[in-house]
Each structure stands twice: as structure tokens, then as C-alpha cells.
Amino acid sequence: MEEVRVDKWLWAVRIFKTRTIAADACKKGRVMIDQVAVKPSRNIRVGDVIEVRKAPITFSFKVLALADKRMGAKLVSQFMENITPPEQYEILELNKISGFVDRQRGTGRPTKKERRDLEQFTRSFDVDDFDWSE
């Protein structure tokens, strides 16, 4: 086996849970080889570096061996090398620390925690304490 489809390989080495998700990521331009977005049918070879953008970071993987069948997690290290720069992992840590929620302000209902915080905040004010004459 000298070449394998990129979507098959990404699924086989467990980067994506299903092959359909891997193909969709390729179609959306989230998978790149040599800084060029690739189609799911693009063939890869040993030595290629594949970049996969999973918000908020971009992972980089070097192809060590080819596979078209899904494998156990223990075998993955024989087929790929994770060469993601440490800066990308720092971005991920900062994102976790900041407690960022993937919901834009004003869209949808508040979460249960947001509702409780809002109720606690509004209970801390007494309407009689305000001077309404101004």
C-alpha cells in the first residue's frame, strides 16, 4: 500500500470518530497538506504532514505509515507522529482557563448557571435604596 485517501487515514488513526466526519472536515477546508486545503479523496504518502484545524487550534501530524482500517488506540503511535507546536496547546489551555462558552451574548436562553447568577445579582439590590427623583 503506497497511497491511502486522507479521509480514510484520518479515521483509521482515530483523529475523527467517523469517516463521514473526516470527509466533512476535508470538504470544509479544515484539513490541509502543505498549507493547501485538500479534498477527502486526496491520496497521502508516508512522510506527509497533515494539519487538522479543530477550533481553537490546529493539530499537525506526520504520516509514519499508512492504514485504511481503524485500529486500536495503542497502535496509533506506529502510524503517526503528533508534531503540533507547543504554542497551539497553550492556546487550548488559555481557552479552558478563560471559561469561554461557545454561545454569543443574547442568543438563546441563559444556562441554568447564568440564570442563578442573574437571580442572585438582582436579589442583592433593594428598589427602595435608589433615589428616583433625578
C-alpha positions in Angstrom: 0.0 0.0 0.0 1.7 3.2 -1.2 -1.2 5.6 -1.0 -4.4 6.0 1.1 -7.2 8.5 0.9 -6.8 11.2 3.5 -10.3 10.8 5.0 -9.7 7.1 5.5 -6.4 7.6 7.2 -7.7 10.3 9.5 -10.5 8.0 10.6 -8.1 5.0 10.8 -5.7 6.7 13.2 -8.6 8.0 15.3 -8.3 11.7 14.7 -12.0 11.7 13.7 -14.7 9.4 15.2 -16.3 8.5 11.8 -15.1 8.6 8.2 -18.1 10.9 7.4 -16.9 13.5 9.9 -13.4 13.2 8.4 -14.7 13.8 4.9 -16.8 16.7 6.1 -13.8 18.3 7.7 -11.9 18.0 4.4 -14.8 19.5 2.4 -15.0 22.4 4.8 -11.3 23.2 4.3 -10.2 22.1 7.8 -7.6 19.6 6.6 -4.5 20.8 4.9 -1.4 19.3 3.4 1.4 21.7 2.5 -0.8 24.7 3.5 -3.4 23.7 0.9 -6.9 22.5 1.8 -7.5 19.0 0.4 -10.5 17.0 -0.7 -11.4 13.8 1.1 -10.3 11.8 -2.0 -6.7 13.2 -1.9 -4.1 10.4 -1.5 -1.4 10.7 1.1 2.0 9.1 1.3 4.4 8.3 4.2 6.2 11.5 5.2 3.3 13.9 4.5 2.4 16.4 7.2 -1.3 16.8 7.7 -2.7 19.8 9.5 -6.2 19.5 11.0 -8.0 22.5 12.3 -10.2 21.7 15.3 -11.2 25.0 16.9 -9.5 26.8 18.5 -6.2 25.1 17.5 -4.5 23.4 14.5 -3.1 20.0 15.0 -0.1 18.7 12.9 0.5 15.1 12.3 3.4 13.4 10.3 2.4 10.2 8.5 4.7 7.4 9.6 2.7 4.5 8.0 -0.5 4.1 6.0 -3.6 2.4 7.2 -7.1 2.1 5.8 -8.7 0.1 8.6 -9.5 1.6 12.0 -7.0 0.4 14.7 -6.8 0.3 18.5 -5.6 3.4 20.3 -2.3 1.7 21.3 -1.3 1.2 17.7 -1.8 4.8 16.6 1.7 5.9 17.6 3.2 3.5 14.9 1.2 5.2 12.1 1.5 8.9 13.0 3.6 11.4 15.0 2.0 14.4 16.6 4.1 17.4 15.7 1.7 20.1 16.9 3.7 23.1 18.1 3.5 23.8 21.9 2.0 27.3 21.2 -1.1 25.6 19.9 -1.5 23.7 23.2 -1.0 26.9 25.1 -3.9 28.4 23.2 -6.0 25.4 24.2 -5.1 25.9 27.9 -5.8 29.6 27.8 -9.2 28.8 26.3 -10.0 26.3 29.1 -8.9 28.7 31.8 -10.9 31.6 30.4 -14.1 29.6 30.8 -15.2 30.7 27.3 -18.7 29.5 26.3 -19.5 28.9 22.7 -22.6 31.0 22.8 -22.9 34.5 21.6 -24.3 37.0 24.1 -28.0 37.5 23.6 -28.6 34.3 21.6 -30.8 31.7 23.1 -31.9 31.2 26.6 -29.5 31.6 29.6 -27.9 28.5 31.0 -29.0 27.3 34.5 -25.9 28.8 36.0 -26.4 32.1 34.2 -30.0 32.3 35.4 -28.9 31.6 39.0 -26.2 34.2 38.9 -28.6 36.7 37.5 -31.2 36.0 40.2 -28.6 36.3 42.9 -27.4 39.6 41.4 -30.9 41.1 41.2 -31.7 40.0 44.8 -28.7 42.0 46.1 -30.5 45.3 45.1 -33.3 46.8 47.0 -35.5 49.1 45.0 -36.2 51.3 47.9 -32.4 52.2 48.2 -32.5 54.1 44.8 -33.2 57.8 44.6 -35.7 58.1 41.7 -36.1 61.9 41.9 -33.4 62.7 39.4 
